[in-house]
Every structure is written in C-alpha cells, then in structure tokens.
Amino acid sequence: MRKAAVVLLLALLAGACSSPPPPPPAYTDARELADAATAATTSGGSAKFTTDVAVGTIRSKGQGQARFGAGGTAQVMTTDVLGEPMELRLVAGKLYAKVPESAREGKPWVAVAADGSDPFSQVLGGSLAQLAAQNDPAHTLGEIRTAGTIVSAERTNLGGVAAEHYRVELEPARLGTDLPAGLAPDSAGRLGKFPVELWLDDAHRPLQIVLDLSPVLQGSAARITTRYTEWGSPVDVQPPPPGEVG
C-alpha cells in the first residue's frame, strides 16, 4: 500500500513539473497570416537583412538595412549580383544603383527602372527592381495574401529565437505580373505552384522568408532566402547626393 502511494505521489509530482505543451501557431488562414505579419513589419519600424540567392551553381549574396512604414519601404543594400559589390538604394519609391567602377562611364549613381530607356535599366532594371522588392517582406506577404494557402504550421526556433514556422503554397496564376525575383512577369499562367516558408517571431515580425522556385524553373534548383534581424534598430537610408546621379 505504501509503495503504491509513493508511486502515485511521484506520478503526480512529475505531472506537475512537466512543461505544458506549446500553444498552436496563431494562424491557419493565409490572408490573416499575411495581414498580421504586414502590420507587425510596419510597427517594427526597421531591421537589418541578408539575402542569399542560389540558382543552380550561381549564388549571389547581399546585406542591408531597411525602414518600414505606412508610406512604403526604404532600403539600402550591397549585393554581388554582377560578380562584384554593387550598392542599391530604394528611397521614396525610386531605385538607385551605384555602377561598378569597371562599368562606369559617367557619374557613379544611376536611377534604375524596370521600364527605363537608359542602357543600365534596359540590361538590369527589371532584375534589380525585382531584387529590391524581394527584400521587402511586405512584397512576399502580399503574394501570400493574394495567392497563398497554408500547408503546415509549427512552433519552433530559428537561431535560438522562438518562432512560428509556416509552410505556404503559392499559385502564380493568381499573382498576375507581380511575381518573385527571377520569374518573367508574363509567365504566371504557365507556372505551377511553388512553396514559401515563413518564420515569425513572437511579435509576428518576419525572421526569415525562403522562396523555393525550383518547381517552376524546369528542374533548376533555385532558392531565395532573406533573413531579418535587429528589429527596431537605428538605420540610415538616404538617397545618393543629387550631383552624383547620372
């Protein structure tokens, strides 16, 4: 009898000391997920970010800082998209690129537009505009809101930070011409679905976004990974001096 009582007491103590199961992830609907993360991004104010674009054997990395607000996103970043460092600045809706010295013929900065008529824009305008958009979490969250379906969700951690991890399936046909970097604007109707993974912190701010474009690029492995850190930290995002823009 005494032994049974001891066993019962130990069982009760073990139950009392065990941690309760973690609560389930907050969202099951893609629109609600995107709306909450977009609002958290705006209220977060600013963040540092890194990007890693891997297509087949080609890899490009970048890093920068961004300011978020109701008026849109401003950012400054460096990337090795041309095999050597290039600085990009997106301020007040205008994208500027610092031309690498090996290709520079005039002033160091140019204003870049996807539909620009200048030589630099005609060659790289579309790619750089897509790259800048991809660094803005609101862009991917907008795609999730419009064309996403949550496939799975779990509570986990990322780099030691508690996180909600969502796997989302995107349907390009529902996106129109607003496609992720690397996809032609007129290709949406010909593409199948592809996965997006999203990690959010406890405040629902993005920690990491991974787009896996491999399913829609005809067998070529392609992933875009963007990592966000230091939410709320001071950032310095300014347009280049007017006298240095050609």
C-alpha positions in Angstrom: 0.0 0.0 0.0 2.8 2.4 0.9 4.6 1.5 -2.3 1.5 2.3 -4.3 1.1 5.6 -2.6 4.8 6.5 -3.3 4.4 5.7 -7.0 1.2 7.7 -7.2 2.9 10.7 -5.5 5.8 10.6 -7.9 3.5 10.4 -10.8 1.6 13.5 -9.6 4.8 15.4 -9.0 6.1 14.5 -12.5 2.9 15.7 -14.0 3.0 18.9 -12.0 6.6 19.7 -13.0 6.3 18.8 -16.7 6.0 21.8 -19.1 2.7 22.3 -20.8 2.6 21.8 -24.5 3.3 24.9 -26.5 0.3 26.7 -27.9 -0.5 26.0 -31.6 0.6 28.6 -34.2 -1.6 31.6 -34.4 -2.8 31.4 -38.0 -4.4 28.8 -40.2 -5.6 31.3 -42.9 -3.1 32.7 -45.4 -4.8 36.1 -45.5 -4.9 36.5 -41.7 -1.2 35.4 -41.5 -0.2 38.0 -44.2 -2.2 40.8 -42.6 -0.8 40.2 -39.2 2.8 39.9 -40.4 2.5 43.0 -42.6 1.1 45.1 -39.6 4.0 43.8 -37.4 6.5 44.7 -40.1 5.2 48.3 -40.2 5.1 48.7 -36.5 8.6 47.1 -36.2 9.9 50.2 -37.9 13.3 48.9 -39.2 15.5 45.9 -39.5 18.8 44.6 -40.9 18.6 41.9 -43.5 20.7 39.4 -45.5 19.8 37.8 -48.8 21.1 34.6 -50.4 20.0 33.8 -54.0 21.0 30.4 -55.3 20.1 29.3 -58.9 21.8 26.1 -60.0 25.6 26.7 -59.4 25.2 30.5 -59.4 25.0 32.2 -56.0 24.6 35.8 -55.0 24.6 37.3 -51.5 23.6 40.7 -50.2 23.1 42.5 -47.0 21.5 45.8 -46.0 19.1 47.7 -43.8 15.5 48.8 -44.3 13.0 51.2 -42.8 9.3 50.2 -42.9 6.3 52.5 -42.6 2.8 53.2 -43.9 4.4 55.2 -46.8 6.3 52.1 -48.0 9.8 50.6 -47.6 13.1 52.3 -47.9 16.3 50.3 -48.0 20.0 50.3 -48.8 21.9 47.1 -49.6 25.0 45.8 -51.2 24.9 42.8 -53.5 27.3 40.8 -55.7 24.8 40.4 -58.5 27.4 41.3 -61.1 30.2 39.4 -59.5 31.5 42.5 -57.7 29.9 44.6 -55.0 27.0 46.9 -56.1 25.1 49.2 -53.8 21.4 49.7 -54.2 19.2 52.3 -52.5 15.4 52.4 -52.6 14.0 55.7 -51.3 10.6 57.3 -51.8 9.8 54.7 -54.5 12.9 55.4 -56.5 15.6 52.8 -57.0 19.3 53.9 -57.4 22.3 51.7 -58.3 25.9 52.5 -57.8 27.6 51.5 -61.0 30.6 49.2 -60.5 33.9 51.0 -61.4 34.6 48.5 -64.2 31.4 49.5 -66.0 31.3 53.2 -65.0 31.3 55.8 -67.8 29.9 58.9 -66.0 28.5 59.7 -62.6 28.7 56.9 -60.0 24.9 56.5 -59.5 22.1 55.9 -61.9 18.3 55.9 -61.3 17.0 52.4 -62.3 13.6 51.5 -63.5 12.2 48.2 -64.8 10.9 50.0 -67.9 13.7 52.6 -68.1 15.1 53.5 -71.5 18.7 54.1 -70.4 21.2 51.3 -71.1 21.7 50.3 -67.5 18.0 50.0 -66.9 17.5 48.1 -70.2 20.1 45.5 -69.1 19.5 45.2 -65.3 16.4 47.4 -64.5 13.9 44.5 -64.2 16.2 42.2 -62.2 17.3 44.9 -59.8 13.7 46.1 -59.3 12.7 42.6 -58.5 15.6 42.1 -56.2 14.8 45.2 -54.2 11.1 44.2 -54.0 12.1 40.7 -52.8 14.0 42.3 -49.8 10.8 43.9 -48.7 8.8 41.4 -46.6 5.6 43.3 -47.5 6.1 42.1 -51.1 6.1 38.4 -50.3 3.4 38.8 -47.7 1.3 40.5 -50.3 1.8 37.4 -52.6 0.8 35.1 -49.7 -2.3 37.2 -49.1 -3.3 37.0 -52.7 -2.3 33.6 -53.8 -1.2 31.6 -50.8 -2.5 28.5 -48.9 -1.0 27.4 -45.6 0.1 23.8 -45.9 1.5 23.4 -42.4 2.5 25.4 -39.3 4.5 24.7 -36.2 6.2 26.3 -33.3 10.0 26.0 -33.4 13.0 28.2 -33.0 15.4 29.8 -35.6 18.9 30.5 -34.5 17.8 30.3 -30.8 14.8 32.6 -31.3 11.3 31.3 -30.6 9.4 31.3 -33.9 6.3 30.3 -35.7 7.1 28.4 -38.9 4.6 28.4 -41.7 4.8 26.5 -45.0 2.7 28.1 -47.7 2.0 27.1 -51.3 1.8 30.0 -53.8 -0.2 29.8 -57.0 1.4 32.1 -59.6 -1.7 32.2 -61.8 -3.4 34.3 -59.1 -0.5 36.8 -58.9 -0.7 38.3 -62.3 2.5 40.1 -63.2 3.6 40.6 -59.6 6.0 37.6 -59.4 9.0 36.8 -57.3 12.5 37.8 -58.5 13.7 35.5 -61.3 10.3 34.9 -62.9 9.2 36.7 -66.0 6.2 38.9 -65.4 4.3 37.3 -68.3 4.9 33.7 -67.2 2.3 33.4 -64.4 -0.3 31.5 -66.4 2.3 28.9 -67.4 3.7 28.2 -63.9 2.7 25.6 -61.4 2.6 26.1 -57.6 5.8 26.6 -55.5 6.5 26.7 -51.8 7.3 29.6 -49.5 8.4 29.2 -45.9 7.9 31.9 -43.4 9.3 32.2 -39.8 7.8 34.9 -37.5 9.0 36.0 -34.0 6.7 36.3 -31.0 5.6 39.8 -32.3 4.8 38.3 -35.7 7.7 40.1 -37.4 9.4 38.1 -40.1 12.6 36.4 -39.1 13.2 34.5 -42.4 11.5 34.0 -45.7 12.5 31.3 -48.1 11.1 31.0 -51.6 11.8 27.8 -53.4 11.3 28.4 -57.1 12.7 25.0 -58.2 9.3 23.6 -59.1 8.7 26.3 -61.6 12.1 26.7 -63.2 12.2 23.4 -65.1 14.4 21.3 -62.9 16.9 24.1 -61.9 17.4 24.3 -58.1 16.5 27.9 -57.1 16.0 29.3 -53.6 15.8 32.9 -52.3 16.5 33.2 -48.6 16.0 36.5 -46.8 16.8 36.8 -43.1 15.7 39.7 -40.8 17.4 40.7 -37.6 17.8 43.6 -35.2 14.2 44.8 -35.4 13.7 48.4 -34.3 17.5 49.2 -34.6 18.5 52.6 -36.0 19.1 52.6 -39.8 20.4 55.2 -42.2 18.7 55.1 -45.6 19.2 58.1 -47.7 19.1 58.8 -51.5 22.5 59.4 -53.1 23.6 63.0 -53.5 21.8 64.5 -56.5 25.1 65.7 -58.0 26.3 62.1 -58.2 23.3 60.7 -60.1 23.6 60.5 -63.9 
